[in-house]
Amino acid sequence: MSNIHDGDQLERRDIADYQATPGGSIYVHASRMDWQPWRVPGATIKVLYEDSSKGELTCLLKFPAGTHIPAHEHPALEQTFVLSGQMQDHDGVATGGDFILRMPGSKHENHCPIETIVLAVYRKQNVLYEP
C-alpha cells in the first residue's frame, strides 16, 4: 500500500496562486439527521453523500445487537471505519477505532454481536445474494 500520508508525494503550487473557493465545502450535520430504515432488518442509515448514477455512497450505519448482514459481494472497494461496537466476518473482528477494507470482488456475511455504528464509503453498491 502506498504512503498517501507522505507529504513529498503531494503536488505543490505557489501560495500566490491560492484563493479559497466559496461554496467548495459542503457541511453535512449528521448529528441533526434522523436515522432512516435500511435494507437489513433493524439496521438504520444516515446518508452523508450519494451519487446514485455512479453507485457512490458515504453513510453512517447503525446495527442493533445480533444483526446479521446477509451474503453479499463488493463490486468495488469498500471502506468501513468502526466508530463503536463490533463487526465480524470470516476474516476477522473489528471494534471501535478499527478500519476495514473490502476488496473488489470479495464476498462475505457480517455479524454485529453488540450495537455497532460504522462509517462506510462505497464506490459501488453491493450485490446481494438471495435464496
C-alpha positions, -999 to +999 in steps of 0.1 A: +000+000+000+014+034-009+021+060+018-006+085+009+002+104+040+037+112+028+038+150+021+066+145-005+041+129-029+017+159-028+015+183-058+029+217-048+018+251-060+028+286-053+009+302-024+004+333-045-020+313-067-042+303-038-077+316-033-104+299-013-133+285-033-166+298-020-191+270-018-164+244-023-172+227+010-205+212+019-210+206+056-233+177+065-246+179+101-252+142+107-259+148+144-291+167+133-302+139+109-327+112+118-317+076+114-337+060+085-346+023+080-320+004+059-323-028+038-310-050+066-339-056+091-334-034+122-304-015+108-306+022+102-287+047+079-278+083+077-268+092+041-239+117+041-232+117+004-247+099-026-242+099-063-266+071-074-255+074-111-221+061-100-233+040-071-212+060-047-224+063-011-209+076+021-230+068+052-233+061+088-249+027+095-262+015+129-267-021+136-286-034+167-270-062+187-273-095+170-276-081+134-267-105+106-258-088+073-266-114+046-242-127+020-232-100-005-204-091-029-184-059-032-181-049-069-157-021-059-135-012-029-155-005+002-140+013+032-155+008+067-145+026+099-160+011+130-170+040+153-183+018+181-194-017+187-181-048+169-183-061+133-170-095+123-169-119+094-148-150+083-117-128+080-117-112+114-132-089+141-132-051+141-141-030+171-143+008+177-114+026+160-107-002+136-107+002+098-118-025+073-110-026+035-133-048+015-115-056-018-133-056-052-150-090-058-149-100-022-179-119-008-189-124+028-215-121+055-212-098+086-224-102+122-226-075+149-230-092+183-234-058+200-249-025+188-224-012+162-221+021+143-198+024+112-189+050+087-190+032+053-177+045+019-190+026-011-177+032-046-205+010-060-234-006-042-231-042-030-246-071-048-269-092-025-272-130-027-307-142-022-322-178-018 
